[in-house]
Amino acid sequence: MSWIRQVICALTTLGYCSVATFGYGELVAHWPLDEGSGETFVDMAGGNDGFLPQDVTVEWADDGPPGFQDSSVRFTGNQGPSYIETPFIGIGGANPRTITAWIKAEPQPFATAMVAWGSLANGRKWHFRINQGTNSLRTEFQGGQNFAGTELTDGEWHFVSSVFPEGAVEGAEILHYLDGVLDPRTGGTSREIDTGAGASEDAFPVHIGFAAGHAGRFF
């Protein structure tokens, strides 16, 4: 099982992020995931509240990162469909973005995702996840990926970020931060970023805990 707390999506003009300071431009979505019970996950920024589709479950846990409210959402992986869907279409094209979350994760057996949206053509999805094998941060964009090198599946809470800075064009320009520290890119295949957003682009909206568009890839 793996846990997520505080998922934040923002348009950003700065390729910088730390635990105390965010390089945000416009904050567009923020799911604290601190309700402690129920099946509604309030978006504090954009009104795009998350929900559980039919036959999908998550668990609430009295557990959270130190210094925050002691609750979080626990995802049960392939024990059954376990994720949160939202109506937020995500950030499209090559627009700059910062995605952050608190996570406590086990090694992932396959290509799951913490936060995911977009379509499945090359360069058109945005999946923020854990890289198999190295158990480090990875952002995947269909037909390419960018991953860092620091293992984070150690049973502890970590603050993680995927940043596509203003002016960036290629996937190689994505920045990953682990606990507020830049975690340098160690591998991946780059390509131009043109993230799909919205039904007109045949794109999935933001999902938390599921690699949207890929059957069974639950965090």
Buried (B, 14 or more C-beta within 10 A) or exposed (E): BBBBBBBBBBBBBBBBBBBEEBBBBEBBBBBBBBBEEEEEBBBEBBEBBBEBEEEBEBEBBEEBBEEBBEBBBBBBBEEEBBBBBBEBBBBBEBBBBBBBBBBBBBBBEEBBBBBBBBBBBEBBBBBBBBBBEBBBBBBBBBBBBBBBBBBBBEEEBBBBBBBBBBEBEBBBBBBBBBBBEBBEBBEBEBBEBBBBBEEEBEBBBBBBBBBBBBEEBBB
